[in-house]
Amino acid sequence: MTETERRSAAVPRPGTAAKRCGSTGNSTSGAHEAHEATVLLERTRALVDPELRAAVDSLPGSMRRIALYHFGWQHADGTPAADNAGKAIRPALVLAAASALGGPPARSAAVRAAAAVELVHNFTLLHDDVMDRDTSRRHRPTAWTVFGDADAILAGDALQALALRLLAEDPHPSSVPAAARLADCVVELCAGQHIDTGMECRAPEEITLDEVLAMAEAKTGALLGCACALGGLYAGAQEQDVAALDGFGRQAGLAFQLIDDVIGIWGDPRRTGKPVGADLAARKKSLPVVAALASDTPAAAELTELYGQPHVSGDAEDIARTALAVERAGGRDWAQTEAADRMARAMQELSRAVPDPEAAGGLLALAEFVTRRTS
């Protein structure tokens, strides 16, 4: 086994997460874990999409058209499109957390909260695409490339407002603390994005790994943690259990981001729906890149030189050379090992809130799914 294969194998395999939560050894197969996650995501879409569609349909016509396009429900000309609204990981976490602590009734009660989390997630996507100048998402042109920067930003603002309105109108007793928690999360997301954009103006050697990890927790971990915490709130969980669920989601979110950054460099664009090496072309200081830059190796020096030069659009050779430098400097191996470590921490947090691995099964399946994906 090569070193890369060994480190890749360190990422938790299906079934290992359940053991960390106290299982007596009845681990499931990888196929079963993947099937369970797929079923959860499909069930989530069936429950949450009607709430999402109703919310989006309440927007003024101009905003509605952009939102419907972004979610994949319409083409740019307004004609119906095949549903391609994303995987629904975050709303699935809300429902799985509610079910883990309160059973099916809590899951049903948390549907509006799950929809609110998905609206916030898509608000961030619309804004991120504008700021990062990403031209493709979910195998189609991004909203800003179709409707313009201003319209995409305003549509994102509208989705955030819809999220808070869903919770404000929800008669459930947990809706008020849920709204406050989601609002705090949005502030943290914005702070993380602000740090990220600020890093673009700094030299590669000035960025530390701790800074990028903190930024990734704010940008990605915070919303996954909030999703799990909202599920706990709607199940009537105690504050310490809600905090543990938040910790689980944050650590799983960091693992998710680490894998996402690996896919962003080495993923297959036919599966990801994004151009190959887009982050490298934009000279983004992603987690594998910063780990590679900090390695103090000849490859790190080469990477520093490459990142000091602007990428020429269409230069596939530059992207390939940059990706190889990141790998030679250990960035890919570090990201895979760190993802395994973050998943181990996530399992520890989950075991505090849901010590019964059977009850935690949905959360475990989703955590495995997001860290074993290839797109």
PEZIBEL-V46817 format. One record per helix or strand of 3 or more residues. SS is the DSSP state (2 for helix, 1 for strand). FROM is the first residue (numbers start at 0). LEN is the number of residues. Records with the same first field share a line. If there is no record, write none. Layout:
BEGIN
SS->FROM-LEN, FROM-LEN
END
This chain:
BEGIN
2->2-7, 15-5, 29-28, 60-10, 88-21, 110-22, 142-5, 148-20, 174-25, 203-3, 208-26, 238-28, 268-4, 277-4, 286-7, 297-10, 315-13, 330-23, 360-11
END
